[in-house]
Amino acid sequence: MLGTGPQRAELERSNRALSEFAHRAAHDLKAPVRHVRQSASRLISVGAQRLTDTQHTLAHRIVTAGVRMEEIISRLLDFAQ
């Protein structure tokens, strides 16, 4: 059972703080993931002729993993709100 008065106010304050933290953390995590994904995409498009098959495969894996990480971060943010 949810408390009343001071307990309820503290719970609401705590939930707001958690939501704000999740939003900031998601933003802080998305930026470097996006940067890595974009860098790997650029490597593929600009240096495609110079990459070995293994390097090309690894760059594609980085892009794919970056997209998945961005999706996971977005879902966590949605869940936290």
N, C-alpha and C positions, 0 to 999 in steps of 0.2 A: 504494500500500500504506500502510495506517495505521501510524504509528510506534508504538513501545512505550515504556513507562516515562514519562519526563518529557514527551515529545511528546504522547502520548495524553492524559495528565492535563491538559496545557495546552489541547488541542483540546476536551476535555470541559468545562473551565472556560469557555472561549470560547463554546461552544455554549449553556451555561447562561446566561451573561451576555447573549447575543444574544436568547435566549428571554425573559428578564426584561425587556429593553429593549423588545421587540416588544409584550409585554403592557402595559407602562406607556404606550407610544406609542399603542397601540390605544385604551386607556381615555381618554387625553388628547385623542385625535381624535374619539372617539365623543360625548363630552359636548357640545362646541359644535355638532356636526352635529345632534345630537338637539334641542338648544335652538332652532336655526334652523328645523328641520322642525316642531317643536311650535308655534313662534310663527307660522309661515305657516299651519298648520292652524287655529290659533285665529283668525287674521285672516279666513280663509275662513268659519269658522262664525259668528263674532260680527259681522263687517262685511260679510257677503255682499251685503246689500241696498244698501250704499253703494259697493261696488266696481264699477268699470267692467268691461266684458268683458275688456279687455286686462289690467287689474289682477288679475282673477280667474284668468285663464289663467297669468299670471306666478306667482301664489301657488301654483297647482297644480304648476307646473314646479319650484318650490322644494321642495315636499313630495316630489315624485317623485325629484328629484335627491338629497335628503336620505336617502330610503330606500335608493337605490342606493349612496350613499357608505357608509352603515352596513353594507350587505351586503359591499361591497368590503373595508372595514376588518375585518369578521369573517372573511372568507376569508383575508386576509393573516395575521391572527392564527393561524388554523388551520394555515396553511402553515408559519409560523414555529415551531410546536410540533411 
